[in-house]
């Protein structure tokens, strides 16, 4: 049931670069999909933050990783560093 609900959820979502790449890398290296997502996510955050750091700044602030007054790029990189 959980897998079905997850599938229904992600058919309506734009999952992003980490998820897209994890299918290929996971198959190549025979590693679990979630592990590869976790490995790729910090790098994708850093890449995406160059174009739009604001969504990552909001997440970083909510998680207590960055100060609310921190510049977006700094907060995004702090979030990526925390995940790393």
C-alpha positions as a Markdown table, in Angstrom:
| # | Residue | x | y | z |
|---|---|---|---|---|
| 1 | Unk | 0.0 | 0.0 | 0.0 |
| 2 | Unk | 2.8 | 2.4 | 0.9 |
| 3 | Unk | 4.6 | 1.9 | -2.5 |
| 4 | Unk | 1.3 | 2.5 | -4.3 |
| 5 | Unk | 0.7 | 5.7 | -2.4 |
| 6 | Unk | 4.3 | 6.9 | -3.0 |
| 7 | Unk | 3.9 | 6.1 | -6.8 |
| 8 | Unk | 0.6 | 8.1 | -6.9 |
| 9 | Unk | 2.3 | 11.0 | -5.2 |
| 10 | Unk | 5.3 | 11.2 | -7.3 |
| 11 | Unk | 3.4 | 11.0 | -10.6 |
| 12 | Unk | 2.0 | 14.4 | -9.7 |
| 13 | Unk | 5.3 | 15.9 | -8.5 |
| 14 | Unk | 8.4 | 17.2 | -10.2 |
| 15 | Unk | 11.0 | 15.1 | -8.5 |
| 16 | Unk | 14.1 | 16.9 | -9.7 |
| 17 | Unk | 17.6 | 16.1 | -10.7 |
| 18 | Unk | 18.7 | 14.0 | -7.7 |
| 19 | Unk | 15.8 | 11.6 | -8.2 |
| 20 | Unk | 16.3 | 11.4 | -12.0 |
| 21 | Unk | 20.0 | 10.7 | -11.7 |
| 22 | Unk | 19.6 | 8.2 | -8.9 |
| 23 | Unk | 17.8 | 5.7 | -11.1 |
| 24 | Unk | 20.8 | 5.6 | -13.5 |
| 25 | Unk | 23.5 | 5.6 | -10.9 |
| 26 | Unk | 21.8 | 3.1 | -8.7 |
| 27 | Unk | 21.4 | 0.7 | -11.6 |
| 28 | Unk | 25.1 | 1.2 | -12.6 |
| 29 | Unk | 26.4 | 0.7 | -9.1 |
| 30 | Unk | 23.7 | -1.7 | -7.8 |
| 31 | Unk | 23.0 | 0.5 | -4.8 |
| 32 | Unk | 19.6 | 1.3 | -3.2 |
| 33 | Unk | 17.7 | 4.2 | -4.8 |
| 34 | Unk | 17.3 | 6.1 | -1.5 |
| 35 | Unk | 21.0 | 5.8 | -0.8 |
| 36 | Unk | 21.9 | 7.3 | -4.1 |
| 37 | Unk | 19.3 | 10.1 | -3.7 |
| 38 | Unk | 21.0 | 11.0 | -0.4 |
| 39 | Unk | 24.4 | 11.0 | -1.9 |
| 40 | Unk | 23.4 | 13.2 | -4.9 |
| 41 | Unk | 21.1 | 15.6 | -3.0 |
| 42 | Unk | 23.7 | 18.0 | -1.6 |
| 43 | Unk | 25.3 | 18.4 | -5.0 |
| 44 | Unk | 22.0 | 19.1 | -6.6 |
| 45 | Unk | 21.1 | 21.6 | -4.0 |
| 46 | Unk | 24.4 | 23.5 | -4.6 |
| 47 | Unk | 23.8 | 23.4 | -8.4 |
| 48 | Unk | 20.2 | 24.5 | -8.2 |
| 49 | Unk | 21.0 | 27.2 | -5.6 |
| 50 | Unk | 23.1 | 29.0 | -8.2 |
| 51 | Unk | 19.9 | 29.8 | -10.1 |
| 52 | Unk | 17.4 | 30.1 | -7.2 |
| 53 | Unk | 18.6 | 29.7 | -3.6 |
| 54 | Unk | 15.4 | 30.9 | -2.0 |
| 55 | Unk | 13.6 | 27.6 | -1.6 |
| 56 | Unk | 16.7 | 26.1 | 0.0 |
| 57 | Unk | 17.1 | 29.1 | 2.3 |
| 58 | Unk | 13.6 | 28.6 | 3.6 |
| 59 | Unk | 14.3 | 24.9 | 4.3 |
| 60 | Unk | 17.6 | 25.7 | 5.9 |
| 61 | Unk | 16.0 | 28.3 | 8.2 |
| 62 | Unk | 13.2 | 25.9 | 9.2 |
| 63 | Unk | 15.7 | 23.2 | 10.0 |
| 64 | Unk | 17.8 | 25.6 | 12.1 |
| 65 | Unk | 20.8 | 25.3 | 9.7 |
| 66 | Unk | 20.8 | 28.9 | 8.8 |
| 67 | Unk | 19.9 | 32.2 | 10.3 |
| 68 | Unk | 16.8 | 33.9 | 8.8 |
| 69 | Unk | 18.9 | 36.9 | 7.8 |
| 70 | Unk | 21.5 | 34.8 | 6.0 |
| 71 | Unk | 21.9 | 35.4 | 2.2 |
| 72 | Unk | 20.1 | 32.7 | 0.2 |
| 73 | Unk | 23.2 | 31.2 | -1.3 |
| 74 | Unk | 24.9 | 30.9 | 2.0 |
| 75 | Unk | 21.9 | 29.3 | 3.6 |
| 76 | Unk | 21.5 | 26.9 | 0.7 |
| 77 | Unk | 25.2 | 25.8 | 0.9 |
| 78 | Unk | 24.8 | 25.4 | 4.7 |
| 79 | Unk | 21.8 | 23.1 | 4.0 |
| 80 | Unk | 23.8 | 21.1 | 1.5 |
| 81 | Unk | 26.8 | 20.9 | 3.9 |
| 82 | Unk | 24.5 | 19.6 | 6.7 |
| 83 | Unk | 23.1 | 16.9 | 4.4 |
| 84 | Unk | 26.6 | 15.9 | 3.3 |
